[in-house]
Amino acid sequence: MVGLVLISHSGTLVEGLRDMVAQVAGSDVAVGIAGGTEDGRLGTSAPLIAAALRSTLAGSDGGVLVLLDLGSAALSLELALEDLEPFERERVVVSEAPLVEGAILAAVQASIGASLADVVAAAAAASTMTKFPRG
């Protein structure tokens, strides 16, 4: 099954999002989080991201989709990816999808056993999702 890694500058944000994902996807989808710095401040941490990637990869035989919030999270993620072994990196896909909506749509697909490619596509669809129905 495909797992998710959620990265944010806020630990509180990704903890809450992990709870939302569990509500829609159940406990079978592995969800790793990396939010904030080691000392609890706002920011991102490459070591925390690498740890989340490794633990989620260990519980996800279908690969891992990564979703992140803002600019410097991508820089920390790049450093974390460099810390992984090549066989680990090849099982990780990074999404440009919005963090919250992408995580929910991806989690639903992962929960039904979809492939990594299908989970990636579901997350990407969040970029064009409307929030208000237009009549």
Contact map, one row per residue, 1 for C-alpha under 8 A:
111000000000000000000000000010000000000000000000000000000001111000000000000000000000000000000000000000000000011011100000000000000000000
111100000000000000000000000011000000000000000000000000000001111110000000000000000000000000000000000000000000010011110010000000000000000
111110000000000000000000000011110000000000000000000000011011011110000000000000000000000000000000000000000000010000000000000000000000000
011111000000000000000000000011110000000000000000000000010000000111100000000000000000000000000000000000100010000000000000000000000000000
001111100000000000000000000000111100000000000000000110010000000111100000000000000000000000000000000000000000000000000000000000000000000
000111110000010001000000000000111110000000000000000000000000000001110000000000000000000000000000001000100000000000000000000000000000000
000011111000010000000000000000001110000000010000100000000000000001111000100000000000000000000000000000000000000000000000000000000000000
000001111110110000000000000000000111000000110000000000000000000000011100100000000000000000000000000000000000000000000000000000000000000
000000111110000000000000000000000011100001110000000000000000000000001100100000000000000000000000000000000000000000000000000000000000000
000000011111110000000000000000000011000011100000000000000000000000000000000000000000000000000000000000000000000000000000000000000000000
000000011111111000000000000000000111000101000000000000000000000000000000000000000000000000000000000000000000000000000000000000000000000
000000000111111100000000000000000010000000000000000000000000000000000000000000000000000000000000000000000000000000000000000000000000000
000000010111111110000000000000000010000000000000000000000000000000000000000000000000000000000000000000000000000000000000000000000000000
000001110111111111000000000000001110000000000000000000000000000000000000000000000000000000000000000000000000000000000000000000000000000
000000000011111111100000000000001000000000000000000000000000000000000000000000000000000000000000000000000000000000000000000000000000000
000000000001111111110000000000000000000000000000000000000000000000000000000000000000000000000000000000000000000000000000000000000000000
000000000000111111111000000000000000000000000000000000000000000000000000000000000000000000000000000100000000000000000000000000000000000
000001000000011111111100000000101000000000000000000000000000000000000000000000000000000000000000000000000000000000000000000000000000000
000000000000001111111110000000000000000000000000000000000000000000000000000000000000000000000000000000000000000000000000000000000000000
000000000000000111111111000000000000000000000000000000000000000000000000000000000000000000000000000000010000000000000000000000000000000
000000000000000011111111110000000000000000000000000000000000000000000000000000000000000000000000000000110010000000000000000000000000000
000000000000000001111111111010000000000000000000000000000000000000000000000000000000000000000000000000000000000000000000000000000000000
000000000000000000111111110000000000000000000000000000000000000000000000000000000000000000000000000000000000000000000000000000000000000
000000000000000000011111110000000000000000000000000000000000000000000000000000000000000000000000000000010011000000000000000000000000000
000000000000000000001111111110000000000000000000000000000000000000000000000000000000000000000000000000000011011000000000000000000000000
000000000000000000001111111110000000000000000000000000000000000000000000000000000000000000000000000000000000001000000000000000000000000
000000000000000000000100111111000000000000000000000000000000000000000000000000000000000000000000000000000000000000000000000000000000000
000000000000000000000000111111000000000000000000000000000000000000000000000000000000000000000000000000000000001000000000000000000000000
111100000000000000000100111111100000000000000000000000000001000000000000000000000000000000000000000000000010011000000000000000000000000
011100000000000000000000001111110000000000000000000000010011000000000000000000000000000000000000000000000000000000000000000000000000000
001111000000000001000000000011111000000000000000000000010000000000000000000000000000000000000000000000000000000000000000000000000000000
001111000000000000000000000001111100000000000000000110110000000000000000000000000000000000000000000000000000000000000000000000000000000
000011100000011001000000000000111110000000000000100100000000000000000000000000000000000000000000000000000000000000000000000000000000000
000011110010010000000000000000011111000000011001100100000000000000000000000000000000000000000000000000000000000000000000000000000000000
000001111111110000000000000000001111100001111001000000000000000000000000000000000000000000000000000000000000000000000000000000000000000
000000011110000000000000000000000111110111111000000000000000000000000000000000000000000000000000000000000000000000000000000000000000000
000000001000000000000000000000000011111111111001000000000000000000000000000000000000000000000000000000000000000000000000000000000000000
000000000000000000000000000000000001111110001001000000000000000000000000000000000000000000000000000000000000000000000000000000000000000
000000000000000000000000000000000000111110000000000000000000000000000000000000000000000000000000000000000000000000000000000000000000000
000000000010000000000000000000000001111111000000000000000000000000000000000000000000000000000000000000000000000000000000000000000000000
000000000100000000000000000000000001111111100000000000000000000000000000000000000000000000000000000000000000000000000000000000000000000
000000001110000000000000000000000011100111110000000000000000000000000000000000000000000000000000000000000000000000000000000000000000000
000000011100000000000000000000000011100011111000000000000000000000000000100000000000000000000000000000000000000000000000000000000000000
000000111000000000000000000000000111100001111101000000000000000000000001100100000000000000000000000000000000000000000000000000000000000
000000000000000000000000000000000111110000111111100000000000000000000000000100000000000000000000000000000000000000000000000000000000000
000000000000000000000000000000000000000000011111110000000000000000000000000111110000000000000000000000000000000000000000000000000000000
000000000000000000000000000000000000000000001111111000000000000000000000000000010000000000000000000000000000000000000000000000000000000
000000000000000000000000000000000110110000011111111100000000000000000000000000000000000000000000000000000000000000000000000000000000000
000000100000000000000000000000001100000000001111111110000000000000000000000110010000000000000000000000000000000000000000000000000000000
000000000000000000000000000000000000000000000111111111000000000000000000000010011011000000000000000000000000000000000000000000000000000
000000000000000000000000000000000000000000000011111111100000000000000000000000000000000000000000000000000000000000000000000000000000000
000010000000000000000000000000011100000000000001111111110000000000000000000000000000000000000000000000000000000000000000000000000000000
000010000000000000000000000000010000000000000000111111111000000100000000000000000000000000000000000000000000000000000000000000000000000
000000000000000000000000000000000000000000000000011111111100000000000000000000000001000100000000000000000000000000000000000000000000000
000000000000000000000000000000010000000000000000001111111110000000000000000000000000000000000000000000000000000000000000000000000000000
001110000000000000000000000001110000000000000000000111111111000100000000000000000000000000000000000000000000000000000000000000000000000
001000000000000000000000000000000000000000000000000011111111101100000000000000000000000100100000000000000000000000000000000000000000000
000000000000000000000000000000000000000000000000000001111111100000000000000000000000000000000000000000000000000000000000000000000000000
001000000000000000000000000001000000000000000000000000111111100000000000000000000000000000000000000000000000000000000000000000000000000
111000000000000000000000000011000000000000000000000000011111111100000000000000000000000000000000000000000000000000000000000000000000000
110000000000000000000000000000000000000000000000000000001111111000000000000000000000000000000000000000000000000000000000000000000000000
111000000000000000000000000000000000000000000000000000000001111100000000000000000000000000100000000000000000000000110000000000000000000
111000000000000000000000000000000000000000000000000000001001111110000000000000000000000000111000000000000000000000010000000000000000000
011110000000000000000000000000000000000000000000000010011001011111000000000000000000000000111000000000000000000000010000000000000000000
011110000000000000000000000000000000000000000000000000000000001111100000000000000000000000011110000000000000000000010011000000000000000
000111100000000000000000000000000000000000000000000000000000000111110000000000000000000000011110000000000000000000000000000000000000000
000111100000000000000000000000000000000000000000000000000000000011111000000000000000000000000111111001100000000000000000000000000000000
000001110000000000000000000000000000000000000000000000000000000001111100110000000000000000000011011000000000000000000000000000000000000
000000111000000000000000000000000000000000000000000000000000000000111110100000000000000000000000011000000000000000000000000000000000000
000000011000000000000000000000000000000000000000000000000000000000011111110000000000000000000000000000000000000000000000000000000000000
000000000000000000000000000000000000000000000000000000000000000000001111111000000000000000000000000000000000000000000000000000000000000
000000000000000000000000000000000000000000010000000000000000000000000111111100000000000000000000000000000000000000000000000000000000000
000000111000000000000000000000000000000000110000000000000000000000011111111110000000000000000000000000000000000000000000000000000000000
000000000000000000000000000000000000000000000000000000000000000000010111111111000000000000000000000000000000000000000000000000000000000
000000000000000000000000000000000000000000000000000000000000000000000011111111100000000000000000000000000000000000000000000000000000000
000000000000000000000000000000000000000000011100100000000000000000000001111111110000000000000000000000000000000000000000000000000000000
000000000000000000000000000000000000000000000100110000000000000000000000111111111000000000000000000000000000000000000000000000000000000
000000000000000000000000000000000000000000000100000000000000000000000000011111111100000000000000000000000000000000000000000000000000000
000000000000000000000000000000000000000000000100000000000000000000000000001111111110000000000000000000000000000000000000000000000000000
000000000000000000000000000000000000000000000110110000000000000000000000000111111111000000000000000000000000000000000000000000000000000
000000000000000000000000000000000000000000000000010000000000000000000000000011111111000010000000000000000000000000000000000000000000000
000000000000000000000000000000000000000000000000000000000000000000000000000001111111100000000000000000000000000000000000000000000000000
000000000000000000000000000000000000000000000000010000000000000000000000000000111111100000000000000000000000000000000000000000000000000
000000000000000000000000000000000000000000000000010001000000000000000000000000011111110110000000000000000000000000000000000000000000000
000000000000000000000000000000000000000000000000000000000000000000000000000000000111111110000000000000000000000000000000000000000000000
000000000000000000000000000000000000000000000000000000000000000000000000000000000001111111000000000000000000000000000000000000000000000
000000000000000000000000000000000000000000000000000000000000000000000000000000000000111111100000000000000000000000000000000000000000000
000000000000000000000000000000000000000000000000000001001000000000000000000000000001111111110000000000000000000000000000000000000000000
000000000000000000000000000000000000000000000000000000000000000000000000000000001001111111110000000000000000000000000000000000000000000
000000000000000000000000000000000000000000000000000000000000000000000000000000000000011111111000000000000000000000000000000000000000000
000000000000000000000000000000000000000000000000000000001000011100000000000000000000001111111000000000000000000000000000000000000000000
000000000000000000000000000000000000000000000000000000000000001111000000000000000000000111111100000000000000000000000000000000000000000
000000000000000000000000000000000000000000000000000000000000001111000000000000000000000001111110000000000000000000000001000000000000000
000000000000000000000000000000000000000000000000000000000000000011100000000000000000000000011111000000000000000000000000000000000000000
000000000000000000000000000000000000000000000000000000000000000011110000000000000000000000001111100000000000000000000001001100000000000
000000000000000000000000000000000000000000000000000000000000000000110000000000000000000000000111110000000000000000000000000100000000000
000000000000000000000000000000000000000000000000000000000000000000100000000000000000000000000011111011000000000000000000001111100000000
000000000000000000000000000000000000000000000000000000000000000000111000000000000000000000000001111111100000000000000000001001100000000
000001000000000000000000000000000000000000000000000000000000000000111000000000000000000000000000111111100000000000000000000000000000000
000000000000000010000000000000000000000000000000000000000000000000000000000000000000000000000000011111110000000000000000000000000000000
000000000000000000000000000000000000000000000000000000000000000000000000000000000000000000000000111111111000000000000000001001000000000
000000000000000000000000000000000000000000000000000000000000000000100000000000000000000000000000111111111100000000000000011111100000000
000101000000000000001000000000000000000000000000000000000000000000100000000000000000000000000000011111111110000000000000001000000000000
000000000000000000011001000000000000000000000000000000000000000000000000000000000000000000000000000111111111000000000000001000000000000
000000000000000000000000000000000000000000000000000000000000000000000000000000000000000000000000000011111111100000000010011001000000000
000000000000000000000000000000000000000000000000000000000000000000000000000000000000000000000000000001111111110000000011111000000000000
000100000000000000001001100010000000000000000000000000000000000000000000000000000000000000000000000000111111111000000010000000000000000
000000000000000000000001100000000000000000000000000000000000000000000000000000000000000000000000000000011111111100000000000000000000000
000000000000000000000000000000000000000000000000000000000000000000000000000000000000000000000000000000001111111111000110010000000000000
111000000000000000000000100010000000000000000000000000000000000000000000000000000000000000000000000000000111111111110010000000000000000
100000000000000000000000110110000000000000000000000000000000000000000000000000000000000000000000000000000011111111000000000000000000000
000000000000000000000000000000000000000000000000000000000000000000000000000000000000000000000000000000000001111111000000000000000000000
110000000000000000000000000000000000000000000000000000000000000000000000000000000000000000000000000000000000111111100000000000000000000
110000000000000000000000000000000000000000000000000000000000000000000000000000000000000000000000000000000000111111110110000000000000000
110000000000000000000000000000000000000000000000000000000000010000000000000000000000000000000000000000000000010011111110000000000000000
010000000000000000000000000000000000000000000000000000000000011110000000000000000000000000000000000000000000010001111111000000000000000
000000000000000000000000000000000000000000000000000000000000000000000000000000000000000000000000000000000000000000111111100000000000000
000000000000000000000000000000000000000000000000000000000000000000000000000000000000000000000000000000000000100001111111110000000000000
010000000000000000000000000000000000000000000000000000000000000010000000000000000000000000000000000000001110110001111111111000000000000
000000000000000000000000000000000000000000000000000000000000000010000000000000000000000000001010000000000100000000011111111100000000000
000000000000000000000000000000000000000000000000000000000000000000000000000000000000000000000000000000000100000000001111111110000000000
000000000000000000000000000000000000000000000000000000000000000000000000000000000000000000000000000001001100100000000111111111000000000
000000000000000000000000000000000000000000000000000000000000000000000000000000000000000000000010110011111100000000000011111111100000000
000000000000000000000000000000000000000000000000000000000000000000000000000000000000000000000011100001000000000000000001111111100000000
000000000000000000000000000000000000000000000000000000000000000000000000000000000000000000000000100001000000000000000000111111111000000
000000000000000000000000000000000000000000000000000000000000000000000000000000000000000000000000110011001000000000000000011111111000000
000000000000000000000000000000000000000000000000000000000000000000000000000000000000000000000000110001000000000000000000001111111000000
000000000000000000000000000000000000000000000000000000000000000000000000000000000000000000000000000000000000000000000000000011111100000
000000000000000000000000000000000000000000000000000000000000000000000000000000000000000000000000000000000000000000000000000011111110000
000000000000000000000000000000000000000000000000000000000000000000000000000000000000000000000000000000000000000000000000000000011111100
000000000000000000000000000000000000000000000000000000000000000000000000000000000000000000000000000000000000000000000000000000001111100
000000000000000000000000000000000000000000000000000000000000000000000000000000000000000000000000000000000000000000000000000000000111110
000000000000000000000000000000000000000000000000000000000000000000000000000000000000000000000000000000000000000000000000000000000111111
000000000000000000000000000000000000000000000000000000000000000000000000000000000000000000000000000000000000000000000000000000000001111
000000000000000000000000000000000000000000000000000000000000000000000000000000000000000000000000000000000000000000000000000000000000111
